[in-house]
């Protein structure tokens, strides 16, 4: 039963919960963390960690995508980002970092990103980036926006992309455009591809169900909310607390599984995850994997060198992300993901902590852990 509150005469709103509002309840059984699996498989692709990167140039370059893949996660290249627009993307980033060191006005960084993204997407550049990742042997994934998916997908697939991510602030199965524009029919688009597609973000049951019916292999829940970085809620007034959004999407997944007689669609949590406890709670609320952004900015391999932003920062007319420092420390990626940690704030050994959370509550794998009892602060 939905928890509705009256916000005025004749108007009610649903009460919703963020990850900070829920806690995991231990069971009567515990187990050794050595017999716990954090593996996750979508379509034919298996990963030892339920980790998908947010497609931000601040954390994913071809080399860091390889490093993430070798450690068991999935690095997602932004096929409309700097590596797709500039032959010397690292040089472009270096210029942004120099601006960050001396800029007093944070809007200078947004303007510089907008200028960098004014350069056209060049198919040969993103193909080169994809090739370098593919040659390493890790799974290759790339992100496109819904507006450019049909245009860019053929070249991406020809270059060797194995998983395609269609991601925007809001992605729906139905889009009404102005006269003369051909909207993306996501169902037809996915049906014509030979690779699995992950699409999002969504924030509610109905939209999640609609995306599942398009044939998507995975649905992204959330808009990549990052405290101090993203501003979708301030700019557009849009946002749903992540715990509730995940539980609703998981309900859509269950109903769609029944509707289709067994087709399982994965749920990916994107936003509101800043520490290892948030990862565990996202899985407990129904996520199959998490899309991490700012927590990965602390990695020495991250091209942003501690800065973080989302692709919405470069929007030409309505940016919805700042370029901000996401960390005051730098550690190697392996330590960040798998430990050991030397502090107690949950920002290092992210997936070692997830493994320990499963063990402490008596669960052996992620699917079982989705059944763990949770409480909510009222």
C-alpha positions in Angstrom: 0.0 0.0 0.0 1.4 3.4 -1.0 2.2 5.8 1.8 0.4 9.0 0.8 0.5 12.3 2.6 -1.6 15.3 2.0 0.4 18.4 0.9 -2.6 20.7 0.5 -6.3 20.7 -0.2 -7.0 18.0 -2.8 -3.4 17.2 -3.4 -1.5 14.2 -2.1 2.1 13.1 -2.6 3.7 9.7 -2.1 6.2 9.4 0.7 9.5 8.0 -0.7 12.8 6.9 0.8 16.4 7.5 -0.1 19.3 5.0 0.6 20.2 7.0 3.7 16.7 6.2 5.1 17.0 2.4 5.0 19.2 0.0 6.8 19.9 -3.7 6.3 18.8 -6.1 9.0 21.1 -9.1 9.8 19.6 -12.6 9.9 20.2 -15.4 12.3 22.8 -16.9 10.0 26.2 -15.6 9.0 28.8 -17.1 6.7 32.5 -16.6 5.7 33.1 -13.9 3.2 35.3 -16.4 1.4 32.3 -18.3 0.2 30.3 -15.3 -0.9 30.0 -14.3 -4.6 29.5 -10.8 -5.9 29.4 -11.9 -9.5 26.8 -10.5 -11.9 25.9 -11.6 -15.4 23.9 -9.7 -18.0 23.2 -11.5 -21.2 26.3 -13.4 -22.1 28.6 -11.2 -20.1 29.8 -12.1 -16.6 31.4 -9.7 -14.2 33.0 -10.5 -10.9 31.8 -7.2 -9.5 28.3 -5.6 -9.9 30.0 -2.5 -11.1 29.1 -0.4 -14.1 30.7 3.0 -14.4 28.7 6.1 -15.0 29.8 7.2 -18.5 31.7 10.3 -17.4 34.9 11.4 -19.0 36.1 12.3 -15.5 36.4 8.6 -14.6 36.4 6.6 -17.9 39.1 6.8 -20.5 40.1 3.8 -22.7 42.9 2.9 -20.3 40.7 3.2 -17.2 38.0 1.2 -18.8 40.5 -1.6 -19.3 41.7 -1.3 -15.7 38.1 -1.5 -14.4 37.3 -4.5 -16.7 40.4 -6.4 -15.5 39.3 -5.9 -11.9 35.9 -7.4 -12.7 33.7 -4.4 -13.5 32.4 -2.7 -16.7 33.8 0.6 -17.8 31.4 2.5 -20.1 32.9 5.0 -22.6 31.0 8.1 -23.4 30.6 7.9 -27.2 29.7 11.6 -27.2 32.4 12.7 -24.9 35.9 14.0 -25.2 37.4 10.8 -26.6 34.9 11.0 -29.4 35.5 14.7 -30.2 39.2 15.3 -29.7 42.3 13.5 -31.0 44.1 14.6 -27.9 41.4 14.1 -25.3 44.0 13.8 -22.6 45.4 17.2 -23.6 41.8 18.7 -23.5 41.4 17.3 -20.0 44.7 18.6 -18.9 43.5 22.1 -20.0 40.4 21.7 -17.9 42.4 20.6 -14.9 44.6 23.7 -15.2 41.5 25.9 -15.3 40.2 24.1 -12.2 43.4 24.9 -10.3 43.2 28.7 -10.9 39.4 29.3 -11.4 37.6 31.2 -8.7 34.3 31.0 -10.7 33.0 27.4 -11.1 31.0 28.4 -14.2 34.3 28.8 -16.0 34.7 25.0 -15.9 31.2 24.4 -17.3 31.9 26.9 -20.1 35.1 25.2 -20.9 33.4 21.8 -21.1 30.7 23.3 -23.3 33.3 24.6 -25.6 35.1 21.2 -25.7 31.8 19.5 -26.5 31.0 22.0 -29.3 33.5 20.0 -31.4 31.8 17.4 -33.6 31.7 13.7 -32.7 34.2 11.9 -35.0 33.5 8.3 -35.7 37.1 7.4 -36.2 38.1 8.7 -32.8 35.6 6.7 -30.8 36.3 3.7 -33.0 40.0 4.0 -32.0 39.1 4.2 -28.3 36.8 1.2 -28.6 39.5 -0.8 -30.4 42.0 -0.1 -27.7 39.6 -1.4 -25.0 38.6 -4.5 -27.1 42.2 -5.5 -27.7 42.7 -5.8 -24.0 40.1 -8.6 -23.8 37.7 -6.9 -21.5 34.0 -6.4 -22.4 33.5 -3.2 -24.3 30.6 -0.8 -23.5 29.7 2.6 -24.8 27.0 5.2 -24.0 25.0 7.2 -26.4 22.2 9.7 -25.8 18.7 8.9 -27.0 18.9 11.8 -29.4 22.0 10.3 -31.2 21.5 6.6 -30.7 20.3 5.7 -34.1 23.0 7.8 -35.8 26.0 6.6 -33.8 25.1 2.9 -33.0 26.1 1.4 -36.4 29.6 2.8 -36.2 29.9 1.7 -32.5 28.9 -1.8 -33.3 31.2 -1.9 -36.3 34.0 -0.9 -34.0 33.3 -3.7 -31.6 31.0 -2.5 -28.9 29.5 -5.5 -27.0 27.0 -3.7 -24.7 25.3 -0.5 -25.7 24.0 2.0 -23.1 21.3 4.4 -24.1 21.4 6.9 -21.3 20.0 10.3 -20.6 18.6 12.3 -17.6 15.2 10.8 -18.4 14.6 8.0 -21.0 11.1 6.8 -21.9 9.7 4.3 -24.3 7.5 7.1 -25.8 8.8 10.5 -26.9 6.8 13.2 -28.6 8.9 15.4 -30.8 8.2 18.5 -32.8 7.0 18.2 -36.4 9.6 17.1 -38.8 11.7 15.3 -36.2 11.8 11.5 -36.2 11.7 10.3 -32.5 13.7 7.3 -31.4 11.5 4.2 -31.3 13.4 2.3 -28.6 11.7 -1.0 -29.2 12.4 -1.0 -32.9 16.0 0.3 -32.3 16.8 -2.5 -29.9 15.2 -5.2 -32.1 17.5 -4.2 -34.9 20.7 -4.6 -32.9 22.7 -7.7 -32.3 24.0 -6.6 -28.9 22.2 -6.1 -25.5 21.1 -2.6 -24.6 20.9 -1.0 -21.2 18.6 2.0 -21.1 17.6 4.7 -18.6 17.2 6.6 -16.4 13.8 5.9 -15.0 12.4 6.6 -11.5 9.1 4.8 -11.3 7.3 1.5 -11.9 5.4 2.5 -15.0 8.4 3.9 -16.9 10.6 1.0 -15.9 8.0 -1.5 -17.1 7.7 0.4 -20.5 11.5 0.2 -21.0 11.5 -3.5 -20.1 8.9 -4.0 -22.8 11.2 -2.5 -25.4 13.5 -5.4 -25.1 16.2 -3.7 -23.0 18.5 -6.1 -21.2 18.9 -3.7 -18.3 17.2 -0.6 -17.0 19.0 2.3 -15.3 17.2 3.7 -12.3 18.1 7.2 -11.3 19.7 10.3 -12.9 23.2 9.9 -11.5 22.4 12.1 -8.5 25.7 13.1 -6.8 25.7 15.5 -3.8 27.5 18.7 -4.6 27.8 17.8 -8.3 24.5 17.2 -10.1 21.7 19.7 -10.0 18.8 18.0 -11.9 16.6 18.5 -8.9 17.4 22.2 -8.7 17.2 22.9 -12.4 14.3 20.7 -13.4 12.7 19.9 -10.1 12.9 16.2 -11.0 14.0 13.5 -8.6 12.8 10.4 -6.8 14.6 9.0 -3.7 16.7 6.1 -4.8 15.5 3.4 -2.4 11.9 3.8 -3.4 12.8 4.1 -7.1 14.8 0.8 -6.9 12.1 -1.1 -5.1 9.5 0.1 -7.7 11.7 -0.9 -10.6 12.3 -4.3 -9.0 8.5 -4.7 -8.7 8.3 -3.9 -12.4 11.0 -6.5 -13.1 9.1 -9.1 -11.2 5.8 -8.4 -12.9 7.5 -8.3 -16.3 9.1 -11.7 -15.6 5.6 -13.1 -15.0 4.2 -11.3 -18.0 6.8 -12.8 -20.4 7.1 -16.2 -18.8 10.7 -15.8 -17.7 12.5 -12.8 -19.3 14.6 -11.2 -16.7 15.6 -7.5 -17.0 18.5 -6.2 -14.9 18.1 -3.1 -12.7 21.0 -0.8 -12.3 21.2 1.9 -9.6 22.6 5.2 -10.8 22.7 7.9 -8.2 22.9 8.6 -4.5 25.7 6.1 -4.0 28.7 7.6 -2.2 30.0 4.8 -0.1 30.1 1.0 0.3 27.1 0.9 2.5 25.1 2.6 -0.2 26.1 -0.1 -2.6 24.9 -2.8 -0.3 21.6 -1.0 0.4 21.1 -0.5 -3.4 21.4 -4.3 -4.0 19.2 -4.9 -1.0 16.5 -2.7 -2.5 16.6 -4.7 -5.8 19.5 -3.5 -7.9 21.5 -6.1 -9.8 24.4 -3.8 -10.2 25.4 -0.2 -9.4 26.5 2.6 -11.7 29.3 4.4 -9.9 30.5 7.9 -10.6 32.0 10.1 -8.0 33.3 7.3 -5.8 35.6 6.3 -8.7 37.1 9.8 -9.0 39.4 8.9 -6.1 41.2 6.3 -8.3 44.7 7.3 -9.5 43.6 5.9 -12.9 40.7 8.3 -13.2 41.4 10.9 -16.0 39.7 13.7 -14.0 42.3 13.5 -11.2 39.8 13.8 -8.4 37.3 16.0 -10.3 33.9 14.7 -11.2 31.1 15.7 -13.5 28.4 14.0 -15.6 27.7 14.5 -19.3 24.9 16.9 -18.4 27.6 19.4 -17.4 28.3 20.1 -21.0 24.7 20.6 -22.1 24.8 23.7 -24.4 21.8 25.5 -22.9 20.9 23.9 -19.6 23.8 22.2 -17.8 22.7 20.0 -14.8 26.1 19.1 -13.4 28.9 21.0 -11.9 32.6 20.2 -12.3 33.6 19.7 -8.6 36.2 18.0 -6.5 34.8 14.6 -5.5 37.7 13.5 -3.2 40.6 14.8 -1.2 42.6 11.5 -1.5 43.9 9.4 -4.4 44.3 5.6 -4.3 45.0 3.0 -6.9 41.9 1.5 -8.5 42.4 -2.0 -7.1 42.6 -0.7 -3.5 39.6 1.5 -4.1 37.5 -1.5 -5.3 38.9 -4.4 -3.4 41.0 -3.0 -0.5 42.5 -3.1 1.9 41.1 0.1 3.4 43.0 2.3 5.9 40.1 4.5 6.9 36.6 3.8 8.2 34.4 6.0 6.1 33.3 3.4 3.5 35.0 5.0 0.5 37.8 2.4 0.1 37.4 -1.3 -0.5 33.9 -0.7 -1.9 33.2 -4.3 -3.0 35.1 -6.0 -0.3 32.6 -4.3 2.0 29.7 -5.5 -0.2 31.1 -9.1 0.2 31.3 -8.6 3.9 27.7 -7.3 4.1 26.5 -10.4 2.3 28.5 -12.6 4.7 27.2 -10.8 7.8 23.6 -11.3 6.8 24.0 -14.9 5.7 23.6 -14.6 2.0 25.8 -16.2 -0.6 25.1 -14.2 -3.7 23.5 -11.0 -5.0 20.2 -12.5 -6.0 19.7 -14.0 -2.6 20.8 -10.7 -1.0 17.9 -8.9 -2.7 15.6 -10.7 -0.3 17.3 -9.3 2.9 15.1 -7.5 5.3 15.4 -3.8 5.5 14.1 -1.1 7.8 13.2 2.5 7.1 13.6 5.5 9.3 10.3 7.3 9.8 
